[in-house]
Amino acid sequence: MVLGVAGSAAYTVFATDYDNYAGIFTCQKLTFAHRQSATILSRRRDLDKIYLDKVCSVTYIFLSECF
């Protein structure tokens, strides 16, 4: 958990192969609301399509289970 000006946030790594990519889910509590988002991180400037497809499919499954 990280505390900042906007409030607290929790981060969950939901997908990674430890060499090429990671998918991170963020849930942030704001003063009057909360925000959820997913971020795809890559070790290289351009992520190969095979890895992008993998993390996107897991992102879809992960986010659909959160609601």
C-alpha positions in Angstrom: 0.0 0.0 0.0 1.3 3.4 -0.9 0.0 6.7 0.6 0.0 9.8 -1.5 -1.8 13.1 -1.9 -4.7 11.4 -3.8 -5.1 8.6 -1.1 -4.0 5.0 -0.7 -3.5 2.5 -3.4 -3.0 -1.3 -3.6 -1.1 -3.0 -6.3 -1.3 -6.6 -7.5 0.9 -8.3 -10.0 -1.5 -10.6 -11.8 0.6 -11.7 -14.8 4.3 -12.0 -15.5 6.8 -14.3 -17.1 9.7 -12.6 -15.2 11.6 -12.0 -18.4 9.4 -9.9 -20.8 6.3 -8.5 -19.2 4.2 -7.9 -16.1 0.6 -6.9 -15.6 -0.3 -4.8 -12.6 -3.8 -4.1 -11.2 -4.2 -1.0 -9.1 -7.1 -0.1 -6.9 -7.0 3.4 -5.5 -9.2 4.9 -2.8 -9.9 8.6 -3.5 -11.7 11.0 -1.2 -15.1 10.5 -2.8 -14.6 7.5 -5.0 -12.2 4.7 -6.0 -10.4 3.9 -9.2 -9.3 0.6 -10.7 -6.8 0.3 -13.5 -4.5 -2.2 -15.2 -1.0 -1.5 -16.5 1.2 -3.6 -18.8 4.9 -3.2 -18.2 7.6 -4.4 -20.6 11.4 -4.8 -20.3 11.7 -3.7 -24.0 10.3 -0.6 -25.8 8.1 -2.8 -28.0 6.4 -5.9 -26.5 6.1 -8.8 -28.9 2.5 -9.5 -29.9 2.6 -13.0 -28.4 3.3 -11.6 -24.9 0.9 -8.7 -25.4 -1.8 -11.2 -26.3 -1.0 -13.3 -23.2 -1.2 -10.4 -20.7 -4.3 -8.9 -22.4 -6.2 -12.2 -22.1 -5.2 -12.5 -18.4 -6.1 -8.8 -17.9 -9.6 -9.4 -19.2 -10.1 -12.5 -17.0 -8.7 -10.7 -13.9 -10.7 -7.6 -14.3 -14.0 -9.5 -15.0 -13.5 -11.4 -11.7 -13.1 -8.1 -9.8 -16.6 -6.9 -10.6 
